[in-house]
Amino acid sequence: MIYASISLIVISAVLIVLSFFQRDKIKELEEEVEQLSMEVVQDKYKLERKIKVLEEELLVGPNHTDSVKSGQASEEEVAISLYQKGYTAQQIAQFTSTPLAKVQTMLQSAQKKGANSYE
């Protein structure tokens, strides 16, 4: 009886140790979903930029300057939106194919605007 108890304890200890070396399949799935969502956001942003470029090419007249300004505003809005969702400035720069310095500048100006709106 003692041998059976000791062997069960040893087997359970070995199984516990082995469980630490098992891959966490849930974590892998979460990482894959995160990667896919980043790719979707990046693709969506690229498509929006291409559509804006096409719209700008088609526009003629005084509305052309308005469309350029709205394109810049939407780029900043996308960066702010991603930042609020918890993405870092580096990830945002990668998703939007925008230089990191420009993303940081947009985020800083947004924070300053937010601080000024509360005063």
Backbone bond lengths (Angstrom), bond angles and torsions (degrees), N, CA, C in turn:
res aa  C-N    CA-C-N  psi(-1)  N-CA   C-N-CA  omega(-1)  CA-C   N-CA-C  phi
1 M - - - 1.440 - - 1.534 110.76 -
2 I 1.326 116.10 -39.82 1.461 121.17 178.83 1.523 109.95 -65.43
3 Y 1.352 115.84 -40.10 1.462 119.70 179.23 1.520 111.24 -63.99
4 A 1.313 116.31 -38.72 1.468 120.17 178.84 1.524 110.50 -65.83
5 S 1.314 117.42 -41.70 1.479 121.38 179.83 1.522 110.31 -65.93
6 I 1.312 117.32 -44.22 1.462 121.11 -179.89 1.522 110.29 -65.18
7 S 1.325 117.22 -42.15 1.464 119.75 179.93 1.527 110.94 -65.56
8 L 1.333 118.10 -37.93 1.468 120.40 177.01 1.526 111.80 -65.89
9 I 1.328 116.69 -38.44 1.462 120.56 177.72 1.523 110.50 -65.98
10 V 1.329 117.29 -42.30 1.463 121.69 179.23 1.526 109.97 -64.58
11 I 1.324 116.78 -44.00 1.469 120.68 179.62 1.529 110.28 -63.00
12 S 1.313 117.54 -42.19 1.469 119.89 179.74 1.522 111.05 -66.11
13 A 1.328 117.89 -38.09 1.470 120.98 177.84 1.526 110.20 -64.31
14 V 1.333 116.07 -42.65 1.467 119.90 178.61 1.528 110.49 -63.38
15 L 1.312 117.15 -41.90 1.467 120.18 179.20 1.525 112.08 -66.04
16 I 1.314 117.21 -36.96 1.462 120.14 177.07 1.523 110.53 -64.70
17 V 1.331 116.50 -43.66 1.463 120.29 178.66 1.523 110.14 -63.59
18 L 1.318 117.39 -42.65 1.463 120.48 178.75 1.526 112.10 -64.01
19 S 1.320 117.18 -32.98 1.463 119.83 -178.93 1.528 111.71 -65.29
20 F 1.323 117.60 -26.76 1.459 119.98 177.73 1.520 112.13 -70.80
21 F 1.324 116.66 -24.92 1.453 120.31 -178.78 1.531 112.85 -92.92
22 Q 1.306 117.14 -3.88 1.455 121.20 177.31 1.529 109.16 -72.81
23 R 1.328 115.94 145.23 1.458 120.33 176.25 1.518 108.77 -74.77
24 D 1.314 115.03 141.41 1.453 120.98 178.47 1.529 107.89 -86.42
25 K 1.316 116.77 103.49 1.459 121.49 -176.00 1.521 111.76 -68.04
26 I 1.309 117.52 -33.21 1.463 120.87 178.22 1.521 109.90 -64.68
27 K 1.323 115.83 -42.71 1.462 119.91 179.67 1.524 110.58 -64.01
28 E 1.313 117.03 -40.11 1.459 120.72 177.79 1.533 110.43 -62.44
29 L 1.317 116.80 -43.04 1.464 120.21 177.98 1.523 111.33 -63.52
30 E 1.322 116.91 -41.20 1.464 120.35 177.93 1.526 110.62 -61.49
31 E 1.315 117.20 -41.62 1.463 120.87 178.62 1.529 110.99 -64.63
32 E 1.323 117.07 -40.45 1.460 120.44 178.08 1.525 111.24 -64.53
33 V 1.331 116.74 -43.21 1.466 120.61 178.75 1.524 109.73 -63.75
34 E 1.319 117.41 -41.51 1.464 121.38 178.44 1.523 110.38 -61.90
35 Q 1.320 116.43 -43.98 1.465 120.73 179.16 1.525 110.31 -63.28
36 L 1.324 116.84 -43.62 1.464 119.81 178.89 1.523 111.61 -64.10
37 S 1.318 117.00 -39.85 1.462 119.02 179.64 1.527 110.44 -66.54
38 M 1.340 117.29 -36.73 1.463 119.65 176.59 1.527 110.54 -64.35
39 E 1.320 116.38 -41.11 1.452 120.06 179.34 1.524 111.11 -65.04
40 V 1.331 116.45 -39.62 1.465 120.29 179.30 1.522 110.27 -64.68
41 V 1.326 117.06 -43.60 1.461 120.50 178.99 1.518 110.08 -62.55
42 Q 1.317 116.39 -42.65 1.458 120.51 -179.85 1.528 110.64 -64.73
43 D 1.319 117.43 -45.94 1.460 120.71 179.22 1.518 111.60 -63.19
44 K 1.319 116.46 -41.20 1.469 120.59 178.90 1.520 110.34 -61.61
45 Y 1.307 115.92 -44.88 1.459 119.54 -179.56 1.526 110.80 -63.95
46 K 1.329 116.99 -42.70 1.467 119.71 179.16 1.526 111.04 -62.00
47 L 1.335 116.62 -41.13 1.460 119.63 178.05 1.523 111.39 -64.15
48 E 1.322 116.72 -41.63 1.458 119.84 178.34 1.520 111.06 -62.13
49 R 1.326 116.29 -40.28 1.464 119.41 178.21 1.521 110.96 -64.64
50 K 1.329 116.91 -40.86 1.466 119.68 179.43 1.520 110.86 -65.76
51 I 1.325 117.15 -39.37 1.459 120.72 178.56 1.520 109.90 -64.04
52 K 1.332 117.24 -42.18 1.466 120.40 178.64 1.521 110.79 -62.30
53 V 1.338 116.82 -40.49 1.465 120.07 178.68 1.525 109.78 -62.98
54 L 1.317 116.24 -43.58 1.463 119.32 178.66 1.518 111.30 -64.16
55 E 1.319 117.75 -41.03 1.462 120.79 177.91 1.521 110.52 -62.54
56 E 1.327 116.29 -41.21 1.457 120.03 179.46 1.525 111.14 -64.01
57 E 1.327 116.62 -37.74 1.464 119.79 178.80 1.521 111.09 -66.95
58 L 1.323 116.45 -32.75 1.458 120.03 -178.56 1.524 113.03 -81.29
59 L 1.318 116.71 -24.69 1.459 120.12 -178.09 1.516 111.17 -72.31
60 V 1.333 114.88 142.89 1.457 120.73 177.03 1.521 106.79 -135.34
61 G 1.336 116.94 136.47 1.457 119.43 175.50 1.510 113.09 107.53
62 P 1.363 115.65 -161.83 1.466 120.42 -173.18 1.526 113.97 -69.12
63 N 1.300 119.06 -19.18 1.459 121.36 -179.64 1.527 112.22 -71.67
64 H 1.330 116.03 -11.90 1.465 119.54 -177.51 1.525 111.40 -61.86
65 T 1.322 118.79 -43.19 1.465 120.51 -179.06 1.513 110.68 -68.04
66 D 1.317 118.37 -33.31 1.462 121.15 177.49 1.522 110.76 -63.99
67 S 1.327 116.46 -39.10 1.462 119.11 -178.51 1.521 111.29 -68.61
68 V 1.329 117.45 -33.93 1.461 120.08 177.81 1.517 109.42 -65.98
69 K 1.334 117.55 -43.10 1.458 120.81 179.04 1.521 111.08 -63.98
70 S 1.318 117.68 -40.74 1.466 119.45 -179.94 1.519 110.81 -68.30
71 G 1.321 118.56 -30.42 1.460 121.47 176.11 1.512 111.36 -64.85
72 Q 1.332 116.68 -40.12 1.452 119.95 177.38 1.517 110.66 -68.40
73 A 1.302 116.65 -39.66 1.465 119.72 -179.67 1.521 110.34 -64.96
74 S 1.325 116.99 -40.36 1.460 118.22 -178.73 1.527 111.01 -67.64
75 E 1.320 117.40 -33.30 1.465 120.59 176.88 1.527 109.52 -62.96
76 E 1.326 115.88 -42.05 1.466 120.10 178.53 1.525 110.31 -67.87
77 E 1.319 117.41 -39.78 1.458 120.80 179.06 1.518 111.20 -62.91
78 V 1.327 117.09 -40.20 1.465 121.03 178.12 1.521 109.75 -63.31
79 A 1.323 116.63 -44.47 1.467 120.47 -179.46 1.526 110.45 -62.62
80 I 1.324 117.00 -43.55 1.465 120.87 -179.91 1.522 110.37 -65.66
81 S 1.322 115.85 -42.04 1.461 120.00 -179.99 1.526 110.96 -61.43
82 L 1.328 116.73 -45.14 1.459 120.22 178.89 1.528 110.97 -65.17
83 Y 1.325 116.58 -37.93 1.460 120.29 179.31 1.528 110.33 -64.74
84 Q 1.323 116.78 -39.80 1.463 120.52 179.17 1.526 111.37 -68.05
85 K 1.315 117.07 -25.31 1.466 120.59 177.68 1.522 111.77 -81.20
86 G 1.351 116.95 -3.62 1.451 119.76 174.82 1.521 115.44 105.05
87 Y 1.330 117.84 5.25 1.462 119.84 178.23 1.526 109.61 -79.11
88 T 1.318 116.36 149.44 1.461 120.80 178.49 1.525 109.07 -82.34
89 A 1.325 114.88 165.91 1.466 120.01 179.39 1.528 110.41 -61.55
90 Q 1.314 116.62 -37.17 1.470 120.13 179.80 1.536 110.95 -65.48
91 Q 1.327 117.15 -42.27 1.463 120.34 178.09 1.522 110.87 -64.57
92 I 1.330 116.45 -40.24 1.459 120.46 179.25 1.522 109.90 -63.67
93 A 1.321 116.64 -42.63 1.467 120.51 178.28 1.525 110.57 -60.91
94 Q 1.315 116.00 -38.77 1.469 120.08 179.71 1.532 110.65 -69.09
95 F 1.339 116.74 -44.46 1.466 120.12 -178.70 1.518 112.09 -62.82
96 T 1.329 115.69 -44.02 1.458 120.27 -172.22 1.518 113.25 -92.68
97 S 1.323 117.06 -0.39 1.466 122.16 -177.64 1.528 110.62 55.12
98 T 1.320 115.53 38.95 1.454 123.04 179.45 1.526 107.68 -112.24
99 P 1.328 117.44 143.28 1.469 118.69 178.20 1.528 111.35 -58.50
100 L 1.322 115.82 144.12 1.459 121.81 -177.32 1.528 111.45 -59.10
101 A 1.317 116.72 -39.82 1.476 120.01 -179.46 1.526 110.58 -62.13
102 K 1.328 117.14 -39.24 1.470 120.48 179.97 1.529 110.42 -67.64
103 V 1.331 116.87 -40.09 1.471 120.44 178.15 1.519 109.66 -63.00
104 Q 1.324 116.74 -44.81 1.461 120.03 179.62 1.520 111.12 -62.52
105 T 1.329 117.02 -39.45 1.463 120.92 177.76 1.520 110.56 -63.50
106 M 1.335 117.23 -43.53 1.465 120.67 179.27 1.523 110.76 -62.25
107 L 1.334 116.77 -42.96 1.464 120.20 -179.09 1.525 111.26 -67.15
108 Q 1.328 116.51 -39.34 1.463 119.53 178.48 1.519 111.28 -65.80
109 S 1.332 117.12 -42.31 1.469 119.26 179.34 1.523 110.47 -66.61
110 A 1.315 117.22 -34.64 1.466 120.16 177.54 1.522 110.64 -66.38
111 Q 1.329 116.29 -39.10 1.472 119.67 178.50 1.518 110.14 -66.81
112 K 1.344 117.44 -38.47 1.462 120.33 178.57 1.522 110.36 -66.44
113 K 1.333 116.72 -40.74 1.465 120.02 177.76 1.512 110.25 -63.00
114 G 1.331 116.37 -40.68 1.457 120.84 178.84 1.512 111.34 -64.04
115 A 1.327 117.20 -39.29 1.460 121.32 179.15 1.522 110.55 -68.98
116 N 1.334 117.21 -37.59 1.461 120.65 179.55 1.520 111.95 -70.61
117 S 1.303 117.46 -29.53 1.461 119.54 -177.58 1.529 111.40 -73.76
118 Y 1.344 116.70 -20.42 1.461 119.18 179.21 1.523 112.16 -86.06
119 E 1.337 117.62 -15.50 1.469 120.65 -177.19 1.505 111.40 -78.30
